[in-house]
Amino acid sequence: MTAIKGESALAAEMVRTQIECRGITDRAVLEAMRQVPRHLFVPPHLRSSAYEDHPLTIGEGQTISQPYIVALMTECLATSASDVVLEIGTGSGYQAAILSRIVRQVYTIEVREVLFRRARRLFDSLGYTNVEIRYGDGYFGWPERAPFEGIIITAAVGLVPPPLLAQLSEGGRLVLPFGTPPGHQRLTLLTRIGGRCQVKHITGVTFVPMVGRAIRGKTG
């Protein structure tokens, strides 16, 4: 793969001008955003735009999120180095790569086979040994690897899948864009306390819909 000249400087500038200035303060998140080569997670013809302040298409009707939103969702998880995190919607693989720099283990699920295969090859080529990817419907989570200290859903849902809530550890956090497209959603943080979930709305966002059962807003 051909690297963009000065990508480290571009990543540092991205963090300084797009992320830190908007209030992201978690040092582990900021360092991960500097270190992960974002340009390798976008199509070759868009690599010159990889560090700009907007989402980019990655094919299959999907996008790689705006850098600030990736940082914000990661900070909301409030993870530690010993945590195990589940991601629903691998997409480009960038969010999983960011998390891999912060937590012990990342499990990520992608329902689109083209994106699954592309992300798996990229994880292998970049040496992300603490990222495991599965091809399947993220609605059901990854029960044999549960419980998770953090779960992140990177596509809009009209229903929080009950299997994911069941796989969240006590004190664990789930971050997702809640609301059915088209239109805006609310970035929402759920924290499991005493078997129940405390809900906090963070900000308005716009995500592509989750493919699978959750987007239909029903369990059947």
C-alpha positions in Angstrom: 0.0 0.0 0.0 1.2 3.5 -0.9 1.4 5.9 2.1 0.5 9.5 1.8 3.5 11.8 2.2 3.3 13.4 5.7 0.4 11.3 7.0 1.7 11.4 10.6 1.7 15.2 10.4 -1.8 15.1 8.9 -3.0 12.8 11.7 -1.5 15.1 14.3 -3.2 18.2 12.7 -6.5 16.3 12.6 -6.3 15.6 16.3 -5.3 19.2 17.1 -7.8 21.0 14.9 -10.8 18.7 14.8 -10.8 16.7 18.0 -9.0 18.4 20.9 -10.5 21.7 20.1 -14.0 20.1 20.4 -13.4 18.9 23.9 -12.0 15.4 23.6 -9.5 15.1 26.5 -8.9 11.3 26.9 -5.1 10.9 26.3 -5.5 7.3 25.1 -8.1 8.3 22.6 -6.1 11.2 21.3 -2.9 9.1 21.0 -4.8 6.3 19.1 -6.2 8.8 16.7 -2.7 10.1 16.0 -1.3 6.6 15.6 -3.8 4.7 13.4 -3.2 5.4 9.7 -6.7 6.6 8.7 -5.8 6.9 5.0 -5.4 3.1 4.8 -9.0 2.6 5.8 -10.5 4.6 2.9 -10.6 3.8 -0.8 -7.4 4.7 -2.7 -9.0 7.5 -4.6 -10.1 9.2 -1.4 -6.9 8.9 0.6 -6.0 12.6 0.0 -9.2 13.4 2.0 -8.7 10.8 4.7 -7.9 13.3 7.5 -10.5 15.9 6.6 -13.4 16.8 8.9 -16.2 14.8 7.3 -17.3 11.1 6.6 -16.2 9.4 3.5 -17.8 6.6 1.4 -16.2 3.2 1.6 -18.5 1.4 -0.8 -21.5 -1.0 -0.2 -23.6 2.1 0.8 -21.4 2.6 3.9 -19.1 5.4 5.2 -16.2 5.9 7.5 -17.3 8.3 10.2 -16.0 11.8 10.7 -12.8 11.7 12.8 -14.4 13.7 15.7 -17.4 11.3 15.9 -15.0 8.3 16.1 -13.1 10.0 18.9 -16.3 11.0 20.7 -17.8 7.6 20.7 -14.5 6.0 21.8 -14.2 8.5 24.7 -17.8 7.8 25.7 -17.0 4.1 26.2 -14.5 5.2 29.0 -12.6 1.9 28.6 -9.4 0.8 30.3 -6.4 -1.2 29.0 -7.8 -4.5 30.5 -11.2 -4.2 28.8 -12.8 -6.3 26.1 -15.0 -4.4 23.7 -17.5 -5.5 21.0 -18.2 -3.4 17.9 -21.3 -3.9 15.8 -20.6 -2.8 12.2 -16.9 -3.1 11.3 -17.3 -1.1 8.1 -13.8 0.1 7.1 -12.3 -1.3 10.3 -11.1 2.2 11.5 -13.1 2.3 14.7 -11.9 -1.2 15.7 -8.3 -0.2 14.9 -8.7 2.8 17.2 -10.1 0.7 20.0 -7.3 -1.9 19.6 -4.8 0.8 20.7 -6.8 1.3 23.9 -8.2 -2.0 25.1 -7.1 -5.5 25.6 -9.3 -7.2 22.9 -11.7 -6.0 20.3 -14.4 -8.2 18.7 -16.1 -6.8 15.7 -19.0 -8.0 13.5 -19.7 -7.0 9.9 -22.8 -8.1 7.9 -21.6 -7.1 4.5 -19.2 -9.8 3.1 -17.2 -7.4 0.9 -16.5 -5.1 3.9 -15.8 -8.1 6.2 -13.2 -9.5 3.8 -11.6 -6.2 3.2 -11.3 -5.3 6.9 -10.0 -8.7 7.8 -7.2 -8.4 5.2 -6.3 -4.9 6.5 -6.2 -6.0 10.1 -3.9 -8.9 9.1 -1.6 -6.7 7.0 -1.3 -4.0 9.8 -0.7 -6.6 12.5 -3.8 -5.9 14.7 -3.5 -9.1 16.6 -6.0 -8.1 19.3 -8.8 -7.6 16.8 -11.1 -10.5 15.9 -13.7 -10.1 13.1 -16.8 -12.1 12.4 -19.1 -12.1 9.4 -22.7 -12.0 10.5 -25.7 -10.1 11.9 -24.6 -7.9 14.7 -28.0 -7.9 16.3 -27.1 -11.2 18.1 -23.8 -10.0 19.3 -21.0 -12.5 20.1 -22.4 -14.4 23.1 -19.5 -16.8 23.5 -17.1 -13.9 24.1 -19.3 -12.0 26.5 -19.5 -10.2 28.8 -18.1 -7.0 27.4 -17.0 -3.9 29.3 -17.9 -1.8 26.2 -20.2 -2.2 23.2 -20.2 0.2 20.3 -22.8 0.2 17.4 -21.5 2.2 14.4 -24.8 2.3 12.5 -28.2 3.8 13.3 -30.7 1.6 15.0 -34.4 2.0 16.0 -34.1 -0.6 18.7 -31.3 -1.5 21.0 -30.9 -5.2 20.4 -31.8 -7.2 23.6 -28.9 -9.7 23.0 -26.4 -6.9 23.2 -27.8 -5.6 26.5 -27.6 -9.1 27.8 -23.9 -9.3 26.8 -23.0 -6.0 28.6 -21.1 -6.4 31.9 -22.2 -4.8 35.1 -20.9 -1.2 34.9 -20.4 -1.6 31.1 -21.2 1.0 28.5 -23.0 0.8 25.2 -22.7 3.7 22.7 -24.9 3.9 19.7 -26.7 6.3 17.3 -30.3 5.8 18.3 -33.1 6.6 15.8 -34.3 5.2 12.5 -33.0 6.8 9.3 -33.5 8.8 7.2 -32.8 11.9 9.3 -30.8 12.5 12.4 -30.3 10.3 15.4 -29.2 10.9 19.0 -25.8 9.6 20.0 -26.7 7.7 23.2 -24.8 6.2 26.0 -26.3 3.3 28.0 -24.6 2.3 31.3 -25.6 -1.0 32.9 -26.1 -0.5 36.7 -27.7 -3.1 38.8 -29.1 -5.0 35.8 -30.8 -1.8 34.5 -29.5 0.8 32.0 -29.0 4.4 32.7 -29.5 6.5 29.5 -27.6 9.6 28.5 -28.0 11.5 25.3 -24.8 13.0 24.0 -25.5 14.9 20.7 -27.2 14.8 17.4 -25.6 12.6 14.7 -26.4 11.2 11.2 -25.4 7.6 10.5 -26.3 5.1 7.8 -28.8 2.4 9.0 -27.8 -0.9 10.6 -28.4 -3.8 8.3 -30.3 -6.7 10.0 -33.1 -6.9 12.5 -32.4 -3.9 14.7 -33.1 -1.3 12.0 -36.6 -2.5 11.6 -37.4 -1.6 15.2 -38.7 -5.0 16.1 -37.4 -8.3 17.4 -39.3 -10.6 15.1 
